[in-house]
Amino acid sequence: MTPAARRHLHLDSGPLHLDYQGPAKQVNEVAADLANVDQINVRVDDDVRPDQISLPCARLWDPCSDTTPPPRCADTPPQIANSTVTDKGATVSTTLVSPKAIAPLLNPDQSIAPDLVRDRLIDDRAKVYLDTFGLCTVRTQNGTALAVPAGQVVGLMTSRTLARKIHAELREQCGPMFTDHRTCIFLTQCPSSDIDIAETTVELYRSYEVMALAYPGLLIRLPTPGSSDRCWIQTPTDDQLPTFAQVVLALAEIAQREERR
């Protein structure tokens, strides 16, 4: 049996912008149902991309449908599924929100401002970061992003190309990492007291073009509902973060191998 053709469903509601894909018949039916909801603008087209989450229950419309994410493009870094359930049952969405999160907006009998929905999602995410991963976050000045202060952790910002190599070198030991626009950020423990962070920061940038986000008071922005700028590649766990030295050592080994080529 041949899988049904797939289409792209785009939903706009205030600051929320949602992208899904699914069997053409399912997408068309869902779009028709949502077209009468005043709070949501609906668009359907054929712009199906690998990073779009599949609509729930796709197999009801297409028995051959595979609900796992489609293969990613060769020039993009590995990404976890758009909605990941941790071993403690907490859900971390790497896209804007999950279908359940906007359920109140899909009910025309309820009137909930999109800003309130976004705030509730951000608060829920902050609770997941704290309760499940031990990250104590704050909101940025405009209130739309969650951040963890440097000093609680350190962020190492690299190019996506280098991030792939570090991930291949350390695998699960590389710890949590996420995309940030055109870069990737690794979260590590703070360096030991015998490391001169100012000197190390300069050396990392000079040798590897890696920026250490380590100075007290600096905020490291994390993936947050309502923003597509940052997405988890490897989510945090309740295990200990990798040490600063582990990731720096991997950088040095990668650089040495490439010099020998």
C-alpha positions in Angstrom: 0.0 0.0 0.0 1.4 3.4 -1.0 1.4 6.1 1.7 -0.9 9.0 1.0 0.4 12.4 -0.2 1.3 14.8 2.6 0.5 18.5 3.0 1.6 21.3 5.3 -0.8 22.9 7.8 0.2 26.4 9.2 -1.7 28.0 12.1 -1.4 31.5 13.3 -2.9 32.8 16.6 -1.3 36.1 17.8 2.3 35.3 18.7 1.9 31.6 18.2 2.9 30.1 14.8 2.4 26.4 14.4 3.5 24.1 11.6 2.2 20.5 11.1 2.3 17.9 8.3 0.0 15.0 7.7 -1.9 13.0 5.0 -3.6 15.4 2.6 -7.1 14.3 3.5 -6.5 14.7 7.3 -4.8 18.2 6.8 -7.7 19.4 4.7 -10.3 18.2 7.2 -8.5 19.7 10.2 -8.1 23.0 8.3 -11.8 23.0 7.4 -12.7 22.5 11.1 -10.4 25.3 12.3 -11.4 27.7 9.5 -14.5 28.8 11.6 -12.4 29.6 14.7 -12.0 33.4 14.9 -8.8 33.3 16.9 -6.9 31.1 14.4 -5.7 31.9 10.8 -5.3 28.7 8.8 -3.2 28.0 5.7 -2.6 24.8 3.8 0.1 24.2 1.2 2.5 21.6 -0.1 5.6 23.0 1.6 6.3 19.9 3.7 9.6 20.0 5.5 11.4 17.5 7.8 11.2 19.7 10.9 7.3 19.9 10.9 5.6 17.7 13.5 3.0 15.2 12.3 -0.6 15.7 13.1 -1.9 13.2 15.8 -3.7 10.1 14.7 -2.4 10.2 11.2 -2.9 6.5 10.8 -6.7 7.0 10.9 -6.4 8.7 7.6 -3.5 6.8 6.2 -2.7 3.3 7.5 0.8 3.5 5.9 1.6 6.7 7.7 4.8 6.7 9.7 4.4 9.0 12.7 8.1 9.2 13.3 9.7 12.4 12.1 10.8 12.3 8.4 14.6 12.0 7.7 16.4 15.3 8.3 18.3 17.1 5.6 22.0 16.3 5.3 23.1 19.8 6.0 21.2 20.2 9.3 22.4 19.0 12.7 20.6 16.0 14.3 17.4 17.0 16.1 15.3 15.2 18.5 11.6 14.7 17.8 9.4 17.8 18.0 7.9 16.6 21.3 10.0 14.4 23.6 8.8 12.6 26.7 11.5 12.3 29.3 11.9 9.2 31.5 10.0 11.2 34.2 7.1 11.8 32.0 7.8 15.5 31.4 7.2 16.8 27.9 9.7 19.1 26.3 8.5 20.5 23.0 11.2 21.6 20.6 8.8 23.4 18.3 6.5 26.2 19.4 3.8 24.3 21.3 2.2 20.9 21.2 -1.4 20.3 20.0 -2.6 19.9 23.6 -1.1 23.2 24.5 -3.4 25.1 22.1 -6.5 23.0 22.9 -8.2 26.0 24.7 -7.7 28.1 21.5 -9.4 25.5 19.4 -12.7 25.8 21.4 -14.7 28.7 20.1 -16.6 28.8 23.4 -13.5 29.8 25.3 -11.8 33.1 24.9 -8.2 33.0 26.0 -5.7 35.6 24.9 -2.7 34.1 23.0 -0.4 36.0 25.4 -1.9 34.2 28.3 -1.5 30.8 26.6 2.2 31.6 25.8 2.8 32.7 29.4 1.3 29.6 30.8 3.4 27.5 28.4 6.6 29.3 29.4 5.8 28.8 33.1 5.2 25.1 32.5 8.5 24.8 30.7 10.3 26.6 33.5 8.9 24.1 36.0 10.1 21.2 33.8 13.6 22.7 33.6 13.7 23.0 37.4 11.9 19.8 38.5 13.2 17.4 35.9 16.6 18.9 34.9 17.6 21.0 37.9 18.0 24.2 35.9 16.8 27.3 37.8 15.7 29.6 35.0 14.7 33.3 34.8 12.8 35.2 32.2 14.6 37.6 30.0 13.7 41.3 30.2 10.9 41.2 27.6 9.5 38.1 29.4 9.4 35.9 26.2 12.4 33.7 26.8 13.7 31.5 29.6 17.4 31.7 30.5 19.8 30.1 32.9 22.4 32.4 34.5 26.0 31.7 33.7 27.6 30.6 37.0 24.9 28.0 37.5 26.2 26.4 34.2 28.5 27.4 31.4 27.5 27.6 27.8 30.0 26.8 25.0 28.8 28.3 21.7 30.2 26.7 18.5 29.4 26.5 14.8 27.0 23.8 13.8 29.8 22.0 11.9 32.0 21.8 15.0 29.0 20.9 17.2 28.4 17.8 15.0 32.1 16.7 15.5 31.9 17.3 19.3 28.6 15.3 19.5 30.2 12.4 17.5 33.3 12.5 19.8 31.4 12.4 23.1 27.9 11.1 22.2 25.7 11.0 25.2 28.6 12.3 27.4 28.5 15.7 25.5 25.4 16.6 27.7 22.6 18.9 26.7 23.0 20.9 23.5 20.7 23.1 21.4 20.7 25.2 18.3 20.7 28.9 18.7 20.1 30.5 15.3 23.1 29.4 13.2 25.2 28.2 16.2 24.9 25.4 18.8 25.4 25.7 22.5 26.6 23.0 24.9 25.8 23.3 28.6 28.6 22.2 31.0 29.4 22.4 34.7 31.3 25.5 35.7 35.1 25.2 35.4 37.1 24.3 38.5 38.5 27.2 40.5 42.1 26.6 39.2 41.0 27.5 35.7 41.4 31.2 34.7 38.1 31.7 32.9 39.1 35.0 31.3 42.3 33.5 29.8 40.5 30.3 28.8 37.7 32.2 27.1 40.2 34.1 25.0 42.1 30.9 24.1 39.0 29.0 23.2 37.9 31.7 20.8 41.5 32.1 19.3 42.1 28.4 18.8 38.6 27.0 18.0 36.3 30.0 17.4 34.3 28.8 20.4 32.7 31.4 22.7 32.5 30.5 26.4 29.3 31.9 28.0 30.7 31.9 31.5 30.8 35.4 33.0 28.6 35.9 36.1 25.4 37.9 35.2 25.4 36.6 31.6 22.1 34.9 30.7 22.1 31.8 28.5 18.8 31.7 26.6 17.2 28.2 26.5 14.6 26.8 24.0 11.3 28.4 25.0 7.7 27.9 23.8 6.7 30.7 21.4 10.2 31.0 19.8 11.6 28.9 17.0 15.2 30.4 17.4 16.4 27.6 19.7 15.7 23.9 19.6 17.1 21.0 21.7 19.3 18.6 19.9 20.1 16.6 23.0 17.8 17.4 26.0 19.1 17.8 29.6 18.8 14.8 31.9 18.8 14.5 35.7 22.3 13.2 35.4 25.3 15.4 36.1 26.3 17.8 33.3 29.6 17.1 31.6 32.6 18.9 33.0 33.9 22.0 31.3 37.2 20.2 30.8 35.5 17.2 29.1 34.1 19.3 26.3 37.3 21.4 25.9 39.4 18.3 25.7 37.1 17.0 22.9 37.7 20.3 21.1 41.5 19.9 21.4 41.4 16.2 20.1 39.2 17.2 17.1 41.6 20.1 16.3 44.7 17.8 16.5 43.1 15.2 14.2 42.3 17.8 11.6 45.8 19.2 11.7 47.2 15.8 11.0 45.1 15.4 7.8 
